Amino acid sequence: MQNNRRTSRHINGILLLDKPINITANFALQAVKRLYAAKKAGHTGSLDPLATGMLPICFGEATKFSQFLLDSDKRYWVIAQLGVKTTTGDAEGDVVAQRPVLEYSASQLEATFDKFRGDIEQVPSMYSALKHQGRPLYELARQGITIERAARPVHIYDLKLLDRTLDTLILDITCSKGTYIRTLVEDIGEVLGCGAHVHTLRRLNAGPYQEQQMITLPQLESLAQTGDYSALDACLLPIDTAITGWPLMTVSEAAFYYLRRGQPVILPHAPTSGWVRLNLHDGKFLGVGEILDDGRVAPRRLVV
């Protein structure tokens, strides 16, 4: 154990892992952390074992900014299996109901999808990771315990039908944080009158990050075999890529002196509200700040 602590590395950055199927997000995180011999790492939003795709992993100072990725919009590729309901809302659950699937017209499907575009409310699944009195709901569900859950507001930006068969729908869904795709598919199945569950789920995008930026676990393992960390480190994105859409403020050394001591400062041409990125004149990323009511910029998260 002492040897592991000696060899662990202080590294900073964000890795966009293409999580494989049938492993948990935490298992994937620990595997990547070992490959990098990283001292500190965390993922930004779980993916079920059934799901594949984008799992941003933050190393070192990047973990301070993981919440912004947790709160970001997501995009998914989904195969919905019609006519079958399961305990979990996905293919891992036991079948609880089967109903005939009608030959839905394109207009019927579009009318159904329209009910779920925009602002909607969802009742989270009992098989979600939400906690009740400190315990994840899925633990209670596996014990046969059902807890009353309040509906939560979410936003469906886009819901497209890519392809279909008699009993499957292939969907492209862009949604806000906190959206449960299993619940969405189940609700669509109820409106259609046949029931449904998620057969296949892949996360394509998270916040500013796109599908083509992902790297697989086998690719990382291949790079690690050389024993040279430089190839692995080259896969990391800068910390501030997580917040590229935020207004950028250039900070003088004098202003940063006060910011790093927790004191708000006045910055020329600052927005009137919201959060901002903070850089030195040489482009070095310092962290993020928030505009106060009096117009000053208060430090919120700074990198070391």
C-alpha positions as CSV (number, residue, x, y, z in Angstrom):
1,M,0.0,0.0,0.0
2,Q,2.8,2.4,0.8
3,N,4.4,1.6,-2.5
4,N,1.1,2.5,-4.3
5,R,1.0,5.8,-2.5
6,R,4.6,6.6,-3.5
7,T,4.0,5.8,-7.2
8,S,0.6,7.6,-7.5
9,R,0.8,10.7,-9.7
10,H,-0.7,14.2,-9.3
11,I,-2.2,14.7,-12.8
12,N,-4.9,17.2,-13.9
13,G,-7.3,17.0,-16.8
14,I,-10.4,15.3,-18.2
15,L,-10.6,12.0,-20.0
16,L,-13.7,11.2,-22.1
17,L,-14.0,7.4,-21.6
18,D,-16.2,5.3,-23.9
19,K,-17.5,3.1,-21.1
20,P,-18.0,-0.5,-22.2
21,I,-21.1,-2.5,-21.5
22,N,-21.7,-4.7,-18.4
23,I,-19.4,-2.8,-16.0
24,T,-20.4,-0.1,-13.5
25,A,-19.2,3.5,-13.8
26,N,-17.2,3.1,-10.6
27,F,-15.5,0.0,-11.9
28,A,-14.6,1.9,-15.1
29,L,-13.3,4.8,-13.0
30,Q,-11.1,2.6,-10.9
31,A,-9.7,0.8,-13.9
32,V,-8.7,4.1,-15.5
33,K,-7.3,5.5,-12.3
34,R,-5.0,2.4,-12.0
35,L,-3.8,2.8,-15.6
36,Y,-2.9,6.4,-15.0
37,A,-1.6,5.7,-11.5
38,A,-3.6,8.8,-10.6
39,K,-3.7,10.1,-7.0
40,K,-7.2,11.6,-7.4
41,A,-10.0,10.9,-9.9
42,G,-13.7,10.9,-10.1
43,H,-16.4,10.4,-12.7
44,T,-19.1,13.0,-13.6
45,G,-22.4,11.2,-13.6
46,S,-23.1,7.5,-13.4
47,L,-24.0,5.2,-16.3
48,D,-25.8,1.9,-15.7
49,P,-23.9,-1.3,-16.5
50,L,-26.2,-1.8,-19.5
51,A,-25.3,1.6,-20.8
52,T,-22.2,2.4,-22.9
53,G,-20.6,5.7,-24.0
54,M,-19.4,8.9,-22.7
55,L,-18.2,8.9,-19.1
56,P,-16.1,12.0,-18.4
57,I,-13.4,11.2,-15.8
58,C,-11.8,14.1,-13.9
59,F,-8.3,13.9,-12.6
60,G,-6.8,16.1,-9.8
61,E,-7.8,19.7,-9.9
62,A,-10.5,18.9,-12.6
63,T,-12.6,17.2,-9.9
64,K,-13.4,20.7,-8.5
65,F,-15.3,21.3,-11.8
66,S,-17.0,17.9,-12.1
67,Q,-20.3,19.4,-10.9
68,F,-20.6,21.5,-14.0
69,L,-20.5,18.3,-16.1
70,L,-23.0,16.6,-13.8
71,D,-25.3,19.6,-14.4
72,S,-24.8,19.6,-18.2
73,D,-27.1,18.5,-21.0
74,K,-26.7,15.0,-22.4
75,R,-27.4,13.2,-25.7
76,Y,-28.3,9.5,-26.0
77,W,-28.8,6.8,-28.7
78,V,-31.5,4.5,-27.5
79,I,-33.2,1.3,-28.7
80,A,-36.7,1.1,-27.1
81,Q,-38.2,-2.4,-26.9
82,L,-42.0,-2.1,-27.3
83,G,-44.6,-4.5,-25.9
84,V,-42.5,-5.5,-22.8
85,K,-42.3,-3.9,-19.4
86,T,-39.6,-4.9,-16.9
87,T,-39.0,-4.3,-13.2
88,T,-36.0,-2.0,-13.9
89,G,-37.2,-0.3,-17.1
90,D,-34.3,-1.8,-19.0
91,A,-33.2,-5.2,-20.4
92,E,-31.6,-6.2,-17.1
93,G,-34.9,-6.5,-15.3
94,D,-37.5,-9.2,-15.0
95,V,-40.5,-9.1,-17.4
96,V,-43.6,-7.9,-15.5
97,A,-46.0,-7.4,-18.4
98,Q,-46.3,-8.1,-22.1
99,R,-48.8,-6.4,-24.4
100,P,-49.4,-6.5,-28.2
101,V,-47.7,-3.9,-30.3
102,L,-49.9,-2.1,-32.9
103,E,-48.7,-0.9,-36.3
104,Y,-48.2,2.7,-35.3
105,S,-48.2,5.3,-38.1
106,A,-45.5,7.9,-38.3
107,S,-48.0,10.6,-37.3
108,Q,-49.0,8.5,-34.2
109,L,-45.4,8.2,-33.1
110,E,-44.8,12.0,-33.7
111,A,-47.9,12.9,-31.7
112,T,-46.6,10.7,-28.9
113,F,-43.2,12.2,-29.0
114,D,-44.6,15.7,-28.9
115,K,-46.1,14.9,-25.5
116,F,-42.5,14.5,-24.2
117,R,-40.7,17.3,-25.9
118,G,-39.9,20.5,-23.9
119,D,-40.6,20.8,-20.2
120,I,-41.9,17.6,-18.6
121,E,-42.0,16.0,-15.2
122,Q,-40.7,12.5,-14.4
123,V,-41.2,10.2,-11.5
124,P,-37.7,8.7,-10.9
125,S,-37.5,4.9,-11.2
126,M,-37.1,2.9,-8.0
127,Y,-34.0,1.5,-9.7
128,S,-32.3,4.9,-9.8
129,A,-29.4,6.0,-7.7
130,L,-31.4,8.6,-5.9
131,K,-31.1,8.2,-2.2
132,H,-33.8,7.8,0.5
133,Q,-32.5,8.3,4.1
134,G,-29.0,7.7,2.8
135,R,-29.7,4.6,0.8
136,P,-29.9,4.4,-3.0
137,L,-33.4,3.6,-4.2
138,Y,-32.2,0.6,-6.2
139,E,-31.0,-1.1,-3.0
140,L,-34.5,-0.7,-1.5
141,A,-36.1,-1.9,-4.8
142,R,-34.1,-5.1,-4.7
143,Q,-35.5,-5.8,-1.3
144,G,-39.0,-5.3,-2.6
145,I,-39.4,-1.9,-0.9
146,T,-41.2,0.9,-2.8
147,I,-40.8,4.5,-1.7
148,E,-43.1,7.4,-2.8
149,R,-41.1,9.6,-5.2
150,A,-42.0,13.1,-6.2
151,A,-42.0,14.1,-9.8
152,R,-39.1,16.1,-11.0
153,P,-38.9,18.7,-13.8
154,V,-36.6,18.0,-16.8
155,H,-36.4,19.3,-20.3
156,I,-36.3,17.2,-23.5
157,Y,-34.6,19.4,-26.1
158,D,-34.8,16.9,-29.0
159,L,-36.5,13.5,-29.5
160,K,-35.9,12.0,-32.9
161,L,-37.0,8.7,-34.4
162,L,-34.0,7.3,-36.3
163,D,-35.4,4.0,-37.3
164,R,-38.0,1.4,-36.3
165,T,-39.2,-2.1,-36.6
166,L,-42.6,-3.5,-35.6
167,D,-41.5,-3.7,-32.0
168,T,-38.5,-1.4,-31.6
169,L,-37.8,2.3,-31.9
170,I,-34.3,3.7,-32.3
171,L,-34.2,7.2,-30.8
172,D,-31.8,10.1,-30.6
173,I,-32.6,12.0,-27.4
174,T,-31.0,15.3,-26.1
175,C,-32.1,16.2,-22.6
176,S,-31.3,18.2,-19.5
177,K,-29.5,16.9,-16.4
178,G,-31.5,14.6,-14.3
179,T,-33.5,13.0,-17.1
180,Y,-34.1,9.3,-16.7
181,I,-34.1,7.7,-20.1
182,R,-35.6,4.5,-18.7
183,T,-38.5,6.5,-17.3
184,L,-38.9,8.4,-20.6
185,V,-39.1,5.2,-22.6
186,E,-41.5,3.6,-20.2
187,D,-43.7,6.6,-20.3
188,I,-43.7,6.6,-24.2
189,G,-44.7,2.9,-24.0
190,E,-47.6,3.7,-21.8
191,V,-48.9,6.5,-24.1
192,L,-48.6,4.0,-27.0
193,G,-50.6,1.5,-25.0
194,C,-48.1,-1.4,-25.3
195,G,-45.5,-0.7,-22.6
196,A,-41.7,-0.4,-23.3
197,H,-38.3,-0.7,-21.8
198,V,-34.7,0.3,-22.7
199,H,-33.0,-2.5,-24.7
200,T,-29.8,-0.5,-25.6
201,L,-28.5,2.8,-24.3
202,R,-25.5,4.8,-25.4
203,R,-24.5,8.2,-24.2
204,L,-23.1,10.2,-27.1
205,N,-22.5,13.7,-25.7
206,A,-22.1,15.3,-22.3
207,G,-22.0,19.1,-22.1
208,P,-19.5,20.4,-24.6
209,Y,-18.0,17.0,-25.3
210,Q,-18.8,15.0,-28.5
211,E,-18.9,11.3,-29.3
212,Q,-15.8,11.4,-31.6
213,Q,-13.6,12.6,-28.6
214,M,-14.1,9.4,-26.6
215,I,-11.4,6.8,-26.1
216,T,-12.0,3.2,-25.2
217,L,-10.6,1.2,-22.2
218,P,-8.7,-1.2,-24.6
219,Q,-7.1,1.8,-26.2
220,L,-5.9,3.1,-22.9
221,E,-4.7,-0.4,-21.8
222,S,-2.7,-0.6,-25.1
223,L,-1.1,2.8,-24.4
224,A,-0.3,1.8,-20.8
225,Q,1.6,-1.3,-21.9
226,T,4.5,0.9,-23.1
227,G,5.1,2.0,-19.5
228,D,5.4,5.6,-20.7
229,Y,2.7,7.8,-19.2
230,S,3.1,10.6,-21.8
231,A,0.9,8.7,-24.3
232,L,-1.8,8.4,-21.7
233,D,-1.5,12.0,-20.6
234,A,-1.9,13.1,-24.2
235,C,-5.5,11.8,-24.1
236,L,-6.4,14.3,-21.3
237,L,-8.3,17.4,-22.1
238,P,-7.6,20.7,-20.3
239,I,-9.8,21.4,-17.3
240,D,-11.4,24.5,-18.7
241,T,-12.8,22.5,-21.7
242,A,-15.6,21.6,-19.3
243,I,-16.8,25.2,-19.3
244,T,-15.9,26.5,-22.8
245,G,-19.3,28.2,-23.2
246,W,-18.8,30.5,-20.2
247,P,-17.7,34.1,-20.5
248,L,-14.0,34.5,-20.3
249,M,-12.4,37.1,-18.1
250,T,-8.7,38.0,-18.2
251,V,-7.3,38.6,-14.7
252,S,-4.2,40.6,-13.8
253,E,-1.6,39.2,-11.4
254,A,-2.7,41.9,-8.9
255,A,-6.4,40.9,-9.1
256,F,-5.5,37.2,-8.8
257,Y,-3.6,38.0,-5.6
258,Y,-6.9,38.9,-4.0
259,L,-8.9,36.2,-5.7
260,R,-6.7,33.4,-4.4
261,R,-7.3,34.8,-0.9
262,G,-11.0,34.5,-1.3
263,Q,-11.7,38.2,-1.9
264,P,-14.0,39.5,-4.7
265,V,-12.5,41.9,-7.2
266,I,-13.7,44.4,-9.9
267,L,-12.9,43.2,-13.4
268,P,-13.4,45.4,-16.5
269,H,-16.2,44.5,-18.9
270,A,-17.5,41.7,-16.6
271,P,-21.1,40.4,-17.2
272,T,-23.8,41.7,-14.9
273,S,-24.6,38.2,-13.5
274,G,-23.7,34.5,-13.7
275,W,-20.4,32.6,-13.7
276,V,-17.2,33.3,-15.6
277,R,-14.0,31.6,-16.5
278,L,-10.8,33.3,-15.1
279,N,-7.5,33.3,-17.1
280,L,-4.3,35.1,-16.6
281,H,-3.0,37.3,-19.5
282,D,-0.8,34.4,-20.7
283,G,-3.9,32.2,-21.1
284,K,-3.3,30.1,-17.9
285,F,-6.6,28.9,-16.5
286,L,-7.2,30.0,-12.9
287,G,-10.7,28.8,-12.1
288,V,-14.2,30.2,-12.1
289,G,-15.9,33.1,-10.4
290,E,-19.4,34.4,-9.9
291,I,-20.7,37.9,-10.4
292,L,-22.0,39.4,-7.2
293,D,-24.9,41.9,-7.0
294,D,-22.5,44.8,-6.7
295,G,-20.7,43.8,-9.9
296,R,-17.6,42.3,-8.3
297,V,-16.3,38.9,-9.2
298,A,-16.1,36.4,-6.4
299,P,-13.8,33.4,-6.6
300,R,-15.7,30.1,-6.4
301,R,-13.3,27.3,-7.6
302,L,-9.7,28.0,-8.2
303,V,-7.0,25.6,-9.5
304,V,-3.8,25.1,-7.5
